[in-house]
Every structure is written in structure tokens, then in C-alpha cells.
Amino acid sequence: MQNTILLADDDTELSGLLKEYFESESFQVRLAPDGLAALEEARKPGLDLIVLDVMMPGMNGMDVLRELRKESKLPVIMLTARGDDMDRILGLELGADDYVPKPCNPRELLARIRAVMRRGQASTEQAVIALDDIELNPGSRTLLKSGEMVELTSTEFSILYQLLQHRGDVVSKRDLYMSALGREPVPHDRSVDMHVSNLRRKLGPDPRGDNRIETIRGIGYQYRTA
């Protein structure tokens, strides 16, 4: 079955080229030329992932993402201006799964898309992880805290799953990049740091009042067990 991507970008020439390339790689592609159209398309059934440009007329990509995250966990890859750290940081804080700087290489963008989709297809045979007041279900990709659903993006879920699988041990940043983002880290890339910050905010302290995820400076992160 073909996966369906929404390309939201006001650069119609670029969108057309990407659409042609992705369709040659067996994807179905929808197009949206502005933010309002993107939000409307995102609410229609059948989408698997959104590629969302930051700079669009009317409603920019950040506003679209902010609205989308109120109602959906659909994976989102942001297209940002090369070197614009603030856009990347804000996008990740708002719940983007990954970002690609423009101008982008279509093959790199396709690789990022496939990586995000792969990690979203968790096997239903993987065991539920229960620790303290949280319960992580890899099959349904859901998280319960004290019986209440906690909304996570696809990338946040993958990072938390990796940390819980190795709870009590230090997981390197490289391992988190590879398992959650499907790529090697690059200099000055704080994607994993921002996703972990989001997880800390959503999870809050553990029942003992301690930080659940500890930073191991220069190495990575550790999910505390006591």
C-alpha cells in the first residue's frame, strides 16, 4: 500500500518537482500552497506524513503545526531556512518530528521521510513497559501516566521507548539520533535535546519528585529508575 505525503509549500515549482520525485518512489502526494490549505488537507483522512514549510503566506508553518498538534500526532517534517536556528528550535518545541534546511536535496528529504515512517511502524508484539506511574505501549504507540493519556509525537515516543528499554543505563546521543531520527547527529544539531526537553515537560517529575530523564554531560541521557 502506498504511503501518502502532504507537501505544504508556497513554492509551487519546488513542490511540483518534489511531487514528481516522490511519486516515482511509490508515494502518493497531496499539495497545499499555503498554511490554511495545509491545515485543511491535514484534517482529511489517509495522510501518513506532512512536509511543512515554515514561511508560507496567510498562515505560516509554525501556526499550522501549533494548530495541528492540538488534534493530531501525524508526523511532521519542517522545511526551514538554512542556518535559522530559531525556526528549528521553535518547530521542535511545537512538536515537529524532524527538520530539513532549504534548499534541500530531494534524496535527503526522502530519506528523512522514510526514517520517520519506519520508526512509526512499531510491532504490536513488543511488550508494554510499565515503570512507576507510566505505561508505554509500543504496539499502539501510546503513553499513559497515572492512567491518563499523554500525547507524544512520533519522535518523542521513539526517544522515550529507547530510554525506557535501557532504563538505568546511559543511552548515547548518537544512539538516540539513529533510533529516533534514523540519521547521524551533525554539529550544532540540538534536535534530540529539544525532544528530551519536551518529554521532561510532558512527563513531569517521577512519584519521588525526581527528574525522570537525567543528562549525562558529553554522552547522552539516562532514564532514572530510583
QUIWORA-V869841 format. One line per field, one symbol per residue. ss: DSSP state (H for helix, E for strand, C for the rest). psi: psi as a letter, one per 30 degrees, with the letter a starting at -180 (. if undefined). burial: + if it has 24 or more other ideal C-beta (glycine too) atoms within 12 Angstrom, else -. A space follows every 10 residues. Layout:
ss->???
psi->???
burial->???
//
This chain:
ss->CCCEEEEECC CHHHHHHHHH HHHHCCCEEE EECCHHHHHH HHCCCCCCEE EEECCCCCCC HHHHHHHHCC CCCCEEEEEE ECCCHHHHHH HHHHCCCEEE EECCCHHHHH HHHHHHHHHC CCCCCCCCEE ECCEEEECCC CEEEECCEEE CCCHHHHHHH HHHHHCCCCE EEHHHHHHHH HCCCCCCCCC HHHHHHHHHH HHHCCCCCCC CCEEEECCCE EEECCC
psi->kkkkkkjjkf jfeeeeeeee eeefgglkkl kkfleeeeee effklfkflk jjkejlldjl eeeeeeeeff fkgkkkkkjl kkfieeeeee eeefgkellk kkklkeeeee eeeeeeeeff hkkffkkkkk kcgljkjfef hlkkjhfkkk kkleeeeeee eeeeehkflk kleeeeeeee fglkllkgjg eeeeeeeeee eeeallffgl kejkkjkfdb lkjkf.
burial->--++++++++ +--++--++- ++----+-++ +++++-+++- ++----++++ ++++++--++ +++++-+++- -+++++++++ ------++++ ++++++++++ ++-+-+-+++ -+++++++++ -+------+- ++-+-+++-- +++-+----+ ++++++++++ +++++-+--+ +-+-+++-++ +++-----+- ++++++-+++ -++------- -+++-----+ ++++--
//
